[in-house]
Amino acid sequence: MKYILELNHPKHYYQFKHIRKNLINCGNEVVVLARDKDVLLNVLQEENVDYLIFGRHRKKMAAKIWGTLSILWNYAKIVKHEKPDVIITKASFYGVFMAKIFGKKSIIFPDSEVVTVTNKFVVPLCDKVVTPETFGLNYGKKHIKVPGFFENCYLAPSVFIPNKKIIQQYGLKCPYAIFRFVGWFANHDVHNGGFSLEEKLALVKAVEPFMTVYISSEKEMPEELKNYKLPTPASQIHSVLSFADLYLGDSQTMATEAALLATPSIRSNSFVGEHDMTNFIVLEKKYNLLCNKSNFDEVLALVIDFASKSRKKEWIIRQEKYNQEVGDLNKIITDIILNL
């Protein structure tokens, strides 16, 4: 069998990293398609993964429209040339649309119930939908639910051993906190947002008396924050998170990653609230691995509390309990794909 694996974000690569290897080890061919977005291409290069570029991320709406046409054209040429049997994607309209056009099968892996494009356009076109068991929507017969969260595919103890050498190699000063600020450029981020510059500065000032602050930012950082830029390469972010004493951010992905790596974690953005995504609610209410806050004053008070007294041991105990409940998610998903 021949598979196309479409990647639009660094997380997508990590999620499918071991599944891709499993498919190849079973005698299949996997062609990686990547979009030039964030640090995805850097990660693929650092991991020595061959890939084909099918488009690049654009920020302005007019450019997005033109970019969509360009992506579909490039994608069609690749599918026509590669002749895959199945297209695997996180939840991309491009992949499922091309699968329909060329008579191929497609399988998607969404984990956010609030993305309108996925629910209205992507799911109806795909052959199979795989989500975490906590997913709040039901897509009928094509829907399969699996244990845990997709982040388990690359952060489970069986597949991930944090590299402690990076602390000395890049001169990280312990104890330290990781702040992650996203760009809010994605289509599903319209009308949503995270911390303002004033709030970011206030958070840095609040934590600095207790530990070193390093910032990972999706967009270029303003002058006031450039001295806090995390010096490590993108491919080492999970090791960095693993040894951190605190995580704070308006990111969705990295909040989950930090929580599952036993780092005391605080997430704050406009998604937090009554209609928040199920995975974040479960991480907080069931496993006590994540704190979700929408009010900035509450965030500020909580981050000071977390920074002033270490809670790392508490999170390690909670992480171990969580991992005991989740099996080998990579094998589970590989079997689903092979039996599509």
PyMOL commands that set and color helices and strands:
alter all, ss='L'
color gray80, all
select helices_A, chain A and resi 10-25+40-46+61-82+93-101+116-125+140-142+152-155+165-169+187-189+197-207+223-228+234-243+253-260+278-285+296-308+312-325+329-338
alter helices_A, ss='H'
color red, helices_A
select strands_A, chain A and resi 2-7+29-36+52-56+86-89+105-108+128-132+143-146+176-181+212-217+246-249+265-267+291-292
alter strands_A, ss='S'
color yellow, strands_A
deselect
rebuild
show_as cartoon
